[in-house]
Amino acid sequence: ELRQSPAMDFFELKGVCDLNQELAKDVAAEYGTSVIANLDNILNDDSIDAVALMTPPWGRRALIEKIAARKKHIMTTKPFELDPAEGIEALRIAKDAGIVIYMNSPAPDVSEDMKQIEIWSKEFKLGSPVGARAEMWAKKKVRPGDSWYKDRKRCPVAPIFRIGIYLINKLVLLFGEAESVQVMHTILNPESPLPTTAQLSIRFNTGAICSVYVSFDVQDGMDHRNSFTINFERGTLYSNVGPMKPDMTRSGIHLELVTPSEKEGHSVTTIKSIYDIHSYPWESFFKAINGSHSPQDGYSDKIIAGLNIIEAMAKAEVSGKTEAVRQIVRK
């Protein structure tokens, strides 16, 4: 993304760094940049203003603390951390250091589809959201070698932890904090040490009940496409449900809202398509570094609310029971 617009309009890629030196060399050669030997070399380079921290989530807080100490801004990725307490501490460290820390999910900006849902909610008087089904699938091959993806403690309920976090974070934006969770999963690929298809049930504090289904066993040309069915008191929203529209890309969002018509037993469908969806908020990150952008209200709490669900999900995977979700303590 840093070699494409909009990211390249705001940032120069100074170099890449990885523990795997051969991988770093290959990537640097592919993208025409340099290899930086280690994190200390990045931190000691005054010409570098920001770090794209794309490490596994466990232990990320320690890296954020080290980067923040040198006043470099951070773009990172989902899930933010494995441990919610460490996530809270990482956000505090960044705030105290006066640096910007943004990520792809949840994003610092209210997304265009969420804006449209809010518009429709008011226009059609949809009432409260009652529940939702969220789905995503892909065909994932088992990675060779030793990887945190094969560690159940570091990658609980693997399909949902790896890519279902996008769905969880979107549900948090709609429903708020969760109360409890349940988990079911299975291994359909005999070569995989971890589950390849999973479902997470979430009961939110509002009473709404939602499910998150993710599979690594499906190949249909719609890999990693977020799909939601959201029931409101007076309407149902379909987001990317069904086959992909001919004019849409995988990252685009096709919304259909079904509401009751004046004629009993009939309904009205309202349609909206949203294009040019970018994975990382590079422009907002640039503006925030320069003091001209602030994240959406409650951004930190929304990050942590998703991690709290992940924490409870990990417990439910082990216990096989319904597990309570940790609540955010606001001072």
C-alpha positions as CSV (number, residue, x, y, z in Angstrom):
1,E,0.0,0.0,0.0
2,L,2.9,2.4,0.7
3,R,3.8,2.1,-3.0
4,Q,0.3,3.0,-4.2
5,S,-2.1,5.9,-3.8
6,P,-3.2,7.2,-1.4
7,A,-0.4,6.1,0.9
8,M,2.4,7.1,-1.5
9,D,0.9,10.6,-1.7
10,F,1.8,11.1,2.0
11,F,4.6,8.8,2.9
12,E,8.0,7.7,1.6
13,L,9.0,4.1,2.3
14,K,12.4,4.5,3.8
15,G,13.1,0.8,4.3
16,V,11.9,-2.6,5.5
17,C,13.0,-4.6,8.6
18,D,12.3,-8.3,9.5
19,L,13.9,-10.9,11.7
20,N,14.0,-13.0,8.5
21,Q,16.8,-11.2,6.7
22,E,16.3,-13.1,3.5
23,L,12.7,-12.1,3.4
24,A,13.6,-8.5,4.1
25,K,16.1,-8.5,1.2
26,D,13.5,-10.0,-1.2
27,V,10.9,-7.4,-0.2
28,A,13.3,-4.5,-0.3
29,A,14.4,-5.6,-3.8
30,E,10.8,-6.0,-5.0
31,Y,9.7,-2.5,-3.8
32,G,13.0,-0.7,-4.5
33,T,13.9,0.3,-1.0
34,S,16.6,-0.6,1.6
35,V,16.9,-3.2,4.3
36,I,17.1,-1.8,7.9
37,A,18.9,-4.4,10.0
38,N,16.9,-4.1,13.2
39,L,14.4,-2.0,15.2
40,D,17.1,0.0,17.0
41,N,18.5,1.2,13.6
42,I,15.0,2.5,12.8
43,L,14.6,4.2,16.1
44,N,18.0,5.9,15.9
45,D,17.3,7.3,12.4
46,D,16.0,10.8,12.9
47,S,14.8,10.9,9.2
48,I,12.2,8.3,10.0
49,D,8.9,9.8,11.4
50,A,6.7,6.7,11.6
51,V,6.8,3.0,11.8
52,A,4.4,0.5,10.2
53,L,4.4,-2.2,12.9
54,M,3.2,-5.4,11.3
55,T,4.3,-7.9,13.9
56,P,2.1,-10.7,15.4
57,P,-0.2,-9.3,18.1
58,W,1.2,-11.0,21.2
59,G,4.0,-8.9,22.8
60,R,3.2,-5.8,20.6
61,R,2.8,-3.6,23.7
62,A,6.6,-3.9,24.4
63,L,7.4,-2.8,20.8
64,I,5.0,0.1,21.0
65,E,6.6,1.2,24.2
66,K,10.1,1.1,22.6
67,I,8.9,3.0,19.5
68,A,6.9,5.6,21.5
69,A,10.0,6.4,23.6
70,R,11.7,7.7,20.5
71,K,8.6,9.7,19.5
72,K,7.9,7.9,16.3
73,H,4.3,7.5,15.2
74,I,2.8,4.0,14.6
75,M,0.5,2.4,12.1
76,T,-0.3,-1.1,13.1
77,T,-2.6,-3.9,12.3
78,K,-5.4,-6.1,13.7
79,P,-5.7,-7.7,16.3
80,F,-4.1,-4.8,18.3
81,E,-2.9,-7.1,21.1
82,L,-3.7,-10.6,22.4
83,D,-4.0,-9.4,26.0
84,P,-6.6,-6.6,26.6
85,A,-4.6,-5.3,29.6
86,E,-1.5,-5.0,27.5
87,G,-3.6,-3.2,24.8
88,I,-4.8,-0.7,27.3
89,E,-1.2,-0.1,28.5
90,A,0.0,0.3,24.9
91,L,-2.7,3.0,24.2
92,R,-1.8,4.8,27.4
93,I,1.9,4.7,26.5
94,A,1.2,6.2,23.1
95,K,-1.0,8.9,24.5
96,D,1.5,9.9,27.2
97,A,4.3,10.0,24.5
98,G,2.1,12.3,22.3
99,I,2.4,10.0,19.3
100,V,-0.3,8.9,16.9
101,I,-1.2,5.2,16.9
102,Y,-3.7,4.1,14.2
103,M,-4.7,0.8,12.7
104,N,-6.8,-0.8,10.0
105,S,-9.4,-2.4,12.2
106,P,-11.1,-0.8,14.0
107,A,-10.2,2.3,11.8
108,P,-9.9,5.7,13.3
109,D,-12.5,7.1,10.9
110,V,-16.2,6.2,10.7
111,S,-16.4,4.1,7.5
112,E,-18.6,5.1,4.6
113,D,-20.8,2.1,5.1
114,M,-21.3,2.9,8.7
115,K,-22.2,6.5,7.8
116,Q,-24.8,5.1,5.3
117,I,-26.3,2.8,8.0
118,E,-26.6,5.8,10.3
119,I,-28.3,7.8,7.6
120,W,-30.8,5.0,6.8
121,S,-31.4,4.4,10.5
122,K,-32.7,7.9,10.9
123,E,-34.4,8.2,7.5
124,F,-36.4,4.9,7.8
125,K,-36.7,5.0,11.7
126,L,-35.2,1.5,11.9
127,G,-35.0,1.5,15.7
128,S,-32.5,-0.5,17.7
129,P,-30.3,-3.2,16.1
130,V,-31.6,-6.6,17.3
131,G,-28.9,-9.0,16.0
132,A,-26.5,-9.9,13.2
133,R,-24.8,-12.6,11.3
134,A,-21.3,-11.8,10.1
135,E,-19.4,-14.1,7.7
136,M,-16.0,-14.3,5.9
137,W,-14.2,-17.2,4.2
138,A,-11.1,-17.9,2.2
139,K,-9.0,-20.8,1.1
140,K,-6.0,-20.8,3.4
141,K,-3.0,-23.1,3.0
142,V,-1.2,-24.4,6.0
143,R,2.0,-22.3,6.4
144,P,5.3,-24.2,6.5
145,G,7.7,-24.0,9.4
146,D,7.2,-22.8,12.9
147,S,4.6,-20.1,13.2
148,W,2.4,-18.4,15.8
149,Y,-0.5,-19.3,13.6
150,K,0.0,-22.9,14.8
151,D,0.0,-22.0,18.5
152,R,-3.5,-22.3,20.1
153,K,-2.5,-19.9,22.9
154,R,-1.2,-17.2,20.6
155,C,-3.9,-17.8,17.9
156,P,-7.1,-18.8,19.7
157,V,-10.0,-20.0,17.5
158,A,-7.6,-19.5,14.6
159,P,-9.9,-18.5,11.7
160,I,-11.7,-15.9,13.8
161,F,-8.6,-14.5,15.5
162,R,-6.7,-14.2,12.1
163,I,-9.4,-12.5,10.0
164,G,-12.7,-12.7,11.9
165,I,-11.5,-9.8,14.0
166,Y,-12.7,-7.5,11.2
167,L,-16.2,-8.8,11.8
168,I,-15.9,-8.5,15.5
169,N,-14.8,-4.9,15.4
170,K,-17.6,-4.0,13.0
171,L,-20.1,-5.6,15.4
172,V,-18.6,-3.6,18.3
173,L,-19.3,-0.4,16.3
174,L,-22.9,-1.4,15.9
175,F,-23.7,-3.0,19.2
176,G,-21.2,-1.7,21.8
177,E,-19.6,-3.9,24.5
178,A,-20.3,-7.6,24.7
179,E,-21.6,-9.6,27.7
180,S,-20.7,-13.2,26.9
181,V,-19.5,-15.5,24.1
182,Q,-19.7,-19.2,23.0
183,V,-17.4,-21.0,20.5
184,M,-17.7,-23.9,18.1
185,H,-15.0,-25.0,15.6
186,T,-13.7,-27.9,13.6
187,I,-10.6,-29.0,11.7
188,L,-11.6,-29.8,8.1
189,N,-8.1,-29.7,6.7
190,P,-6.2,-32.7,8.3
191,E,-2.9,-31.0,7.7
192,S,-3.8,-28.1,10.0
193,P,-2.9,-28.1,13.7
194,L,-5.6,-25.6,14.5
195,P,-9.3,-25.2,13.6
196,T,-10.0,-24.2,10.0
197,T,-13.7,-23.4,10.3
198,A,-15.2,-21.7,13.4
199,Q,-18.3,-19.9,14.7
200,L,-18.4,-17.4,17.6
201,S,-21.7,-16.4,19.2
202,I,-21.8,-13.1,21.0
203,R,-24.4,-11.7,23.4
204,F,-24.0,-7.9,23.7
205,N,-24.9,-5.8,26.7
206,T,-27.9,-4.5,24.8
207,G,-29.3,-8.1,24.6
208,A,-28.6,-8.3,20.9
209,I,-27.2,-11.7,19.8
210,C,-24.7,-12.0,16.9
211,S,-22.7,-14.7,15.2
212,V,-19.4,-14.6,13.5
213,Y,-18.6,-17.4,11.0
214,V,-15.2,-17.8,9.4
215,S,-13.8,-20.6,7.3
216,F,-10.4,-21.3,5.7
217,D,-11.9,-24.2,3.7
218,V,-13.9,-22.4,1.1
219,Q,-12.7,-21.4,-2.4
220,D,-15.3,-19.5,-4.5
221,G,-13.4,-16.4,-5.7
222,M,-14.8,-14.2,-2.9
223,D,-11.9,-14.6,-0.4
224,H,-11.9,-12.3,2.6
225,R,-15.1,-10.5,1.7
226,N,-16.9,-9.2,4.7
227,S,-20.6,-10.1,4.8
228,F,-23.3,-9.0,7.3
229,T,-27.0,-9.4,7.8
230,I,-28.1,-7.0,10.4
231,N,-31.7,-7.0,11.8
232,F,-33.2,-3.8,13.2
233,E,-36.6,-3.5,14.8
234,R,-38.0,-2.1,11.6
235,G,-35.8,-3.3,8.8
236,T,-33.0,-5.6,7.7
237,L,-29.6,-4.5,6.3
238,Y,-27.7,-6.8,3.9
239,S,-24.0,-5.9,3.4
240,N,-22.2,-7.9,0.7
241,V,-24.7,-10.8,1.1
242,G,-24.9,-13.2,-1.8
243,P,-22.7,-13.3,-5.0
244,M,-20.5,-10.4,-5.7
245,K,-22.0,-7.8,-8.0
246,P,-20.4,-7.6,-11.5
247,D,-19.3,-4.0,-11.0
248,M,-17.9,-4.6,-7.5
249,T,-14.4,-5.4,-6.3
250,R,-13.7,-7.6,-3.2
251,S,-13.1,-4.5,-1.1
252,G,-16.2,-2.7,-2.3
253,I,-19.4,-2.8,-0.2
254,H,-22.9,-3.4,-1.6
255,L,-25.7,-2.4,0.8
256,E,-29.3,-3.4,0.6
257,L,-31.9,-2.2,3.1
258,V,-35.3,-3.9,3.3
259,T,-38.0,-2.1,5.1
260,P,-41.8,-2.7,5.4
261,S,-44.0,-1.0,2.8
262,E,-47.4,0.6,3.5
263,K,-49.0,-2.5,1.9
264,E,-49.1,-5.2,4.5
265,G,-46.9,-8.2,3.8
266,H,-44.7,-6.3,1.3
267,S,-41.3,-4.7,1.6
268,V,-39.2,-2.0,0.0
269,T,-35.6,-2.4,-1.0
270,T,-33.1,0.5,-1.0
271,I,-29.7,0.0,-2.5
272,K,-26.3,1.7,-2.2
273,S,-22.8,0.6,-3.4
274,I,-19.6,2.0,-1.9
275,Y,-16.3,1.8,-3.8
276,D,-12.6,2.5,-3.3
277,I,-12.3,1.0,0.1
278,H,-8.7,1.2,1.4
279,S,-7.2,-1.2,4.0
280,Y,-5.2,1.3,6.1
281,P,-6.1,5.0,6.9
282,W,-2.9,6.5,5.5
283,E,-4.2,10.0,4.8
284,S,-5.8,10.2,8.2
285,F,-2.6,9.0,9.8
286,F,-0.6,11.7,7.9
287,K,-3.1,14.4,9.0
288,A,-3.0,13.2,12.6
289,I,0.8,13.4,12.7
290,N,0.5,17.0,11.5
291,G,-2.2,17.8,14.1
292,S,-5.2,18.1,11.7
293,H,-7.0,14.8,12.3
294,S,-8.7,13.2,15.4
295,P,-10.1,9.7,15.6
296,Q,-13.7,8.9,15.9
297,D,-15.3,9.2,19.4
298,G,-14.3,6.5,21.8
299,Y,-11.7,5.0,19.4
300,S,-9.6,3.5,22.2
301,D,-12.6,1.9,23.9
302,K,-13.7,0.4,20.6
303,I,-10.2,-1.2,20.1
304,I,-10.3,-2.7,23.6
305,A,-13.9,-3.9,23.4
306,G,-12.9,-6.1,20.5
307,L,-9.9,-7.4,22.4
308,N,-12.2,-8.2,25.4
309,I,-14.3,-10.4,23.1
310,I,-11.2,-12.2,21.8
311,E,-10.0,-12.8,25.4
312,A,-13.4,-14.4,26.3
313,M,-13.3,-16.4,23.0
314,A,-10.0,-17.9,23.9
315,K,-11.3,-19.0,27.3
316,A,-14.5,-20.5,25.7
317,E,-12.3,-22.5,23.3
318,V,-10.6,-24.2,26.2
319,S,-13.6,-24.5,28.6
320,G,-16.3,-25.3,26.0
321,K,-18.6,-23.1,28.0
322,T,-20.2,-19.7,27.8
323,E,-17.6,-17.2,29.0
324,A,-18.2,-13.7,30.3
325,V,-16.5,-10.8,28.5
326,R,-14.4,-8.3,30.5
327,Q,-16.0,-4.9,30.7
328,I,-14.2,-1.6,30.1
329,V,-13.5,0.4,33.2
330,R,-13.9,4.1,32.5
331,K,-12.2,6.6,34.9
